[in-house]
Amino acid sequence: MLKINSIFQPYLMPGMRTFFLISLGQLISLIGSSLTKFALGVWVYQQTGSATQFAMITLFAQLPSILFSPLTGALVDRWNRRTAMLVSDCGAGLSTLAIALLLLSGNIQIWYLYPIIAIGSIFNAFQLPAYQATVTLLVPKQHLVRVNSIVTLGLALSQLIVPFLGGILLIFIEIKGVFLIDFLTFLVALTTLLIVKIPSHKNTIKKVAKKSLISETAYGWNYIAFRPGLLGLLLFYTSKNFCLGFVSVLTTPLALSFTTADVLGKILSIGGIGMVVGSVVINIWGGRSRLIPTIVIFNVLGGIAIIIAGFSTEVPLLAFAAFSFFFTNPIVSSCYQTIWQKKVAPEVQGRVFAIRRAIALGSLPLAYIIAGPLADQIFEPLMLANGSLADSVGLYIGVGPGRGIGLLFIIMGILAMLTSSIAYRYKPFRLLEAQLPDIGA
């Protein structure tokens, strides 16, 4: 009983209650946005039958947010954190409403969607840096790991709920109804932000003459570059995202090479369960030991899970690999985020977190672009029955459709383990928690 009370006691603090209210609104809005993304993807593919058009929707939803992140991060530091999140939610909500009105009018063309989605993506670039910086203002640093695990848990629950709920809603209320639900979830997020009070960040950095927005944006990069441990952590996580990009793009064709789409959905749901379990585990653990070794160990375990997936030609083994891989993700990401919140001054977290996001997520589109052609044009032909590697590598992982993708998975898993080993040998990264003091310590 004492152990249970020690886990839940931090959540009764005033700052924690404010955080939970904000998080609840943001989670509801996230589910609404994810439903729209799911429904819009299905609708575009049904209307055009084009995988390229589907990919373009995804690109316009992500790329502008990544490109504009450094600039929006500087604005987040100039504004109150709540103001930044209000701007983000209002802009994204109006973009959703614009698409809904076009659908209702019946005068929509696919290309109309691209600029509207891009505008919504730019507004979304305000949300994450402001949200993450707000956590630092509300939550004592000894509880940051637990709180970040709750944010990750929200993402995991969204991943579990959206595919099932989206399919049902499309049948009964169609895409117009889904957009209406999304708009209502934005109103919930706005309401929670309007009724809470978020403290202003105190300036712990020596005041200098007011600089231009571009200079403040550049400061975010300089802050990281002059701290080798943080730079090493950023490069490590960028490489992790590159491997993640390959896995996310190629999981579907890998699974469909030996099973059905229905079973694929179940495998992905098992992966979502792994993510939920990982979030709960890191929440209970609470980050009571050094975080860098934890990040490295679980990234290695994630690499092993990717390798297992590469060897998989049966559903149970792939399901086990999916559960294991997604189990490690919230543990790594919660520890990663906590280090940044502890080591970066609150008044510059907006621009620093935005620069970090732009670099770390920039490797995802790169992986998306090269993964497909690499699999289709090089690795799949190599692993056919008469391919160049059939009599060597094929003896261990099999030959035929999907085995080239399996080989790519194995390579990505080895790369994840290799980058973990290289990063840990880099002294500023390994000793980051000891050598770079916590802000306010």
N, C-alpha and C positions, 0 to 999 in steps of 0.2 A: 504493500500500500504506500509506503514511504517513497519507493522508487517511482510509482505512478504519479504521486503528487509532485515529485521533483521534475518530472517531464512536463506536466501541465501548468505548474506554477508560473513560469515565465509568460505564458499567454494571457495572464490576468492583469499584466501591467498596462497602464494607460496607453503608452505608445504602441504596444502590441494590439490593443483593441482597435486603435485607429488604423493600423496596418491591415488587420483582418477585414475591416469594413471596406477599405480601398481595394484590397485583393479580391474580395467577393464581387465587387462591381466590375473589376477588370476581368475576372474569370468568366462572369456571365457574358460580358462583351466579347471575350475571346471565343467562347462557344458559338455565339452568334456569327462572328466573322468567319470562323472555321466552317460553319454550316453554309454560309454564302459562297465561300471558296469551293467547297465540295459541289454544291448545287450548280454553280456557274461553270465549273469544269465539265460536269456531266452535260449541261445544256449546250455548251459550245461544241462538245464532241458529237452530240446528237444532231445538232444543226449542220455541222460541216463535215463530220466523219474524218477530220484531219487531226492527226497527232501534233502537227506543227502548230496549228492554231491553238490547240490546248497548251502546248509548251510556251507559246507567246503570252498567253494569259498569265501563266506562272511567272514568266520573266518580268512582265510589266508590274506584277504584284510585289516582286522582291527587289529588283535591281535599283529602281529609283530610291527606295528606302536606304539601301546600302550606300549609294553614291552621295546622297544628301546628308547622311548621318553626321559627318564632321561639322557641317555648318549648323545643323539643328542642335547638335550638342553644345556649341558655343552659346546659342540662344537659350538653351535650358539653364546654363549657368548664370545668364543675365536675368532670367525671369524667376519668379517663384515656381517651385516644383509643381504645385497644383495648377498654376496657370498653364504650364507646358502640357500637362496631361489633359487639361480642358481643351486646349487648342487641338491636340491630337485627336481626341474623341469627337469633337465637333466636326473637324475636317473629314475624318474618316466616315462619320455618320452621314454627312451631307453627300459624300461620294456614293455611298450605298443608296441613299434616297434618289440620287440622280439616275442611277442605273434602274432602280425600281420604276421610276416614272417613265423611262424610255420603254421598259417592258410593257407597262400598262398602256402606253400610247400605241403600241404595235408597230412603231416606226423605227425599230432598232436594227442597226447593221453591226456586224461583229467588230468592225474597225472603230465604231463609236466607243467601244468598251476600253480600248487601250489607253487613251489619254485620261479617262475618268479613273480607271484603276491606278494609273501612274500617279495621279494627284493624291488619291487616297493613300498610296504607298509612301509618298513624301510626308504626309501628315503623320503616318505611323512611325516615321523616323524620330519624332519627338517623344513617343510614348515610352519606349524601353529605357533610354538613358535617364529620363525623368523619374520613372518608376523605380529603377534600381538605386538612383541617388536618394530617393525619398526613404527607402528602406534604411539607409545609413542614418538618417535623421531621426527615425522613429524607434529603432531597435538597438539595444545594448550590444556591443560587439561580441560578447560571449554567447549570444543567441543567434548570431547571423547565419550560421550553418543550418540551424533548424528552420529559420524563416525562409532561407533560399530553397530548402528542400520542399517547403509548402508551395512556393511558386512553381517548382518543377512538378510537384504533384498535380497542380492545376493543369499543366500542359499534358500530363499523362492521362488525366481524366477526360480532357478534351479529345485526346487521340482515341480513347475507348468509346466515347459517347457518339462523336460526330458521324462516323461511317454508318452506324445502325440508324441513328435518328435522322440523318440526312436522307437516306434512302426511303424511309417511311414518310417523311414530310413531302418529298418530291411526288410521291404517289397521291397523297391526300390533299395537299394545299398547293402543289406545284411551285415553280421557282419564284413566282410573285409573292406567295405567302412566306417563303423562306426569307426573302429580302425584307418583308415587313417585320418578321421576328428579329432579324439582325438589327434593324433600326430601333426597335423597342429595347434591345439589349444595350445599345449605345445610350439610350435615355437613362437606363438603370445605372450605368457607369458614371454618367454625368451627375446624377442625383447623389451618389455616394461621395463624389469629389466635392460637391457643393456644401455638404453638411459636415465635413470634417475640417479640422484645422491642422495644417502641416507647418511645423516650425521653420523659420528661415535659417539658412545655413550661415554659420559664422565664418568670417574671413580669418584663416590662420596663416595666410601667405602675406608677405610684405606687400603693402599697397604700392602700386605704381600708377603712372599716368594712364588714363583710359585709352585702350587700344582699339584698332579697327576689328571688325568681326573676323576678317581673314587672319589677322595676327592672333586673335584669341583661338581660332580654330587650329592654327599651326602650333600654338602652345600645348594643345592636347597631345600632339605627337611628340613634341620636345620633352614633355613631362615623362613619357614612357621611355623615349630613347636615352635619356640621361640616367635611367635606372635600369641597369643591365638585367637584374633579376626579373623585373616586370616585362622587359622586352623579351627575355627568354621564355617567360610564361605565355606571352602572347603568341610567339612563333610556334611554341609547342601546341597551343590550342588551335592555331590555324591549320597545322598539319593534321590534327585530329579531325577537324571539319572537312578537310580534303578527303580523308578516308571515309568519313560519314557520307559525303556527297556521292561517292562511288557506290556505297552500300545502298543508299536510298534509291538511286536511279536503277540499279541492277537487281534489286531483290525480287521485283515482280517478274522479269523475264527468267531469272534463275528458278523461281518456284514453279512458274508455268511450264518449264521444260520437263517437269515430271509429275505435275498435279494440276488441279483445276482452279479456276478463279474463286470458287466458293471456299475451297480449302485455303487458298491464299489469304482470304479475309480472316479466316480463323487463326492462321499463323500470325498475322499482323496484330490481331487482338491479343494473342498470347504475349507478343512483344510488348503491347500496351500494359498488360498485367505485370510483366517484369519491371516496367518503368514505375508503376505504382508501388510495387514492393520495394524497389530500390529507394524511392522517395521516402517511404515509411521507415526503412532501415536507417537512412542517414539522418532522419528527423529524431529518431530515438537515440542514436549514437551522439548526435549533437556536436561532432567535431572536437572531441576532447583531447586529441593528440595533434601532432604536426600534420598539416594539410597537404604539403607537397608530396611526401611519400605516399599518402593516400591516393592522390591524383595519379601518380605514376603507376602504382600497383593495379588500380582498377582500370586504367587505360590499357595496361598489358593484358588483363583479363578480357577486356573488350576485344583486343586484337586476337586473342585465342578463340573467342566466340566467332569472329569473322572467318577465321581459318576453318573452324568446324562447319560453318555454313558453306564454305567453298567445297568441302568434301561431301556435302549432303546430296544424296539422291533419293532420300526417303523423308516423308513428312515429319515423323517424330524427331529425327535428328535436326532438321531445319527449325522446327518449333522450339526445341531446346536451345539452339543457337540464338534464335530471336529473343527468347526470354532472357538469356544470359547477357546478350549484348545490351538490350534496353535496361536491364537491371543495373549495369555499371554507369549508364549515362547520367542519371540524376546525382549520383554520388560524386562523379568527376565535376559536373557543372556546378553543383552547390558549393563544393570546396573552392573551385576556381573563382566563382563570383565573390565568395566571402573574402578571399585574399585581396581582391581589388578594392572591396569596400573598406577593408581595414587599412590598406596602405596608401590610398589616394585621398587627398584633402577634399572634404565635402564641397567646397566652393568651386572646385574644378572637375568634379566627377562627371558632370554633364558632357563636357567636351572630351575628357579622357575616355569615358565609357563609349562615347560615340565613335571616336577614332578606333578604339579597340574593336568595336562591333564591325566597323567598315572593313578592317583588315581581316579579322577572324572569319567573317561571313563571306568575304571576297573570294575565298578558296572554294566555296560551294558552287557558284556558277561555273567556275573553271572546271570542277569535277563533272558537273552536269554536261558541259559542252563536249568533253573528251571521252567520257565513259562509254557512251553509246557507240560512236565510231570505232573506238579501241576494241570493244567487245565484238561488234559485227564484222569488222573488216580485218582484224588481226587475230584475236584470241580464239574466236569461234572456229574459223577455218583451220587454225593450228591443231585444234582438238577434235576434229572430225575423224572418222574411222581411218581415212587415208591421209590425215594431216601430218605435218612434220613432227609433232610431239606425241603422236598416238602411241608409238612404240617405246616411249621413255616416260614422260609424265603421265601419259594415258594409262600406264600399267597401275598407277597408284590412285588416280581420281576418276578413271573411266573415260570413255570417249563418246562422242555424239553431241546432240543439241544440249546446250546449257553447260557443257563441261569447260568451254572456254571462259564463260562467265565465272564458273567455279574457280578456275585458275586465277582469274583477276581478284576474286575474293581472297584467295590464299595470299596473293602478293600484297594486297592491301592490309591484311592482318599482320603479315610479317613487317610491313612498313610501320604500322602502328606500334608494334613492339620495339622495333629498331629506333624510332624517334623517341620513345620513352627512355630507352637506354642512353641515347646520345644526350637528351635533355638532362638526365640525372647526373651525367658526368660533368655538366657545365656548372661550375661552382656557384656563380651568382644565382642561378635557378635553384640549385639544391639547397642553398642557405638563405634563400629569399626571406623566409619568415624571421630568421634570426638577425640578418644583417640590415634589413630595412625596417625601421621601427613602425609600429602602428601609429596612425594619426591620433593625437591626443594622449598617447601613452606617456 
